[in-house]
Each structure stands twice: as C-alpha cells, then as structure tokens.
Amino acid sequence: MGKQIVWTDQAKADVRAIEQPIAIQILKTLGRYVLTGEGATKQLKGVTPPMIRLRAQNHRIFFREQDGSLQIERVLDRKEAYR
C-alpha cells in the first residue's frame, strides 16, 4: 500500500499553474513513486529538515517524508527549481 500524500497550498497552486497534460504526467510520476518507490529521486544536501527531489519530465517535485506520508512542498519547472 502507498503512502498518504499531503499537499501544501503552494504545491497545489504550482500544479494548477501547469498545463493540464503535463500536470497529469507529473501526478502519474508521483503516483508511481508512492506505490512502488520507483523514480529519479535525490535527497537535497544542506536542507533541514531533509527534503527529497523527484524528477518528472521537465519538472521537479520537492517533498518531505514524515510519519509514513509525503508532504509535497513545491512542484517547479526545472529551470526555476534551483534558483
């Protein structure tokens, strides 16, 4: 069974601002990660509490794992993700 997903208001706004077909692909990538643990993830260095980045096409999903759930912090285009 997968983990519960908790969205911050900012992450919800990020997804709403993305074109629908791309947003659907991003959500599919996130769903696959939640169910199987598969995906291009990396723990970010120098961030407290720890944050993980998941690559989804040209976007990045930033989240934290807490108590068996994922807290989605941001969903950004890769060009803007690391500024």
C-alpha positions in Angstrom: 0.0 0.0 0.0 1.2 3.5 -0.8 1.8 6.4 1.4 -0.6 9.3 2.1 0.1 12.5 0.2 -0.3 15.9 1.9 -0.1 18.9 -0.4 0.9 22.4 0.8 -1.1 25.3 -0.6 1.9 26.4 -2.6 2.3 23.0 -4.2 -1.4 22.9 -5.1 -1.0 26.3 -6.8 2.1 25.2 -8.6 0.3 22.2 -10.1 -2.7 24.3 -11.1 -0.4 26.7 -13.0 1.0 23.9 -15.2 -0.7 22.9 -18.4 -3.1 20.0 -17.8 -1.4 17.3 -19.9 1.9 18.0 -18.3 0.3 18.2 -14.8 -1.3 14.8 -15.4 2.1 13.3 -16.3 3.6 14.8 -13.2 0.9 13.3 -11.0 1.4 9.9 -12.7 5.1 10.0 -11.9 4.3 10.9 -8.3 1.7 8.1 -8.0 4.3 5.6 -9.3 6.8 6.7 -6.7 4.2 6.5 -3.9 3.1 2.9 -4.9 6.5 1.4 -6.0 9.3 3.7 -4.7 10.5 4.0 -8.4 11.6 7.3 -9.7 14.6 9.6 -10.1 14.9 10.9 -6.5 17.7 12.6 -4.7 18.0 13.9 -1.1 18.9 17.5 -1.2 22.0 18.5 0.8 22.1 21.3 3.3 18.3 21.3 3.8 16.8 20.8 7.2 14.5 19.0 7.7 15.6 16.7 4.9 13.9 17.3 1.5 13.7 14.9 -1.5 13.5 15.9 -5.1 11.7 13.7 -7.6 12.2 14.4 -11.3 9.1 14.3 -13.5 9.7 15.3 -17.1 11.0 18.9 -17.1 9.6 19.5 -13.6 10.8 18.7 -10.1 8.6 17.7 -7.1 10.1 18.6 -3.8 8.7 16.7 -0.8 9.5 15.5 2.8 8.7 12.1 4.1 7.1 12.3 7.5 5.3 9.6 9.6 4.5 7.4 6.6 3.3 10.2 4.5 4.7 12.5 1.8 4.4 16.3 2.3 4.6 17.9 -1.2 6.2 21.3 -0.8 6.7 22.6 -4.4 6.3 21.5 -8.0 8.5 23.6 -10.2 9.9 23.7 -13.7 13.5 22.6 -13.7 14.6 26.0 -14.9 13.2 27.6 -11.8 13.7 24.9 -9.3 17.2 25.6 -8.1 17.2 29.4 -8.1 
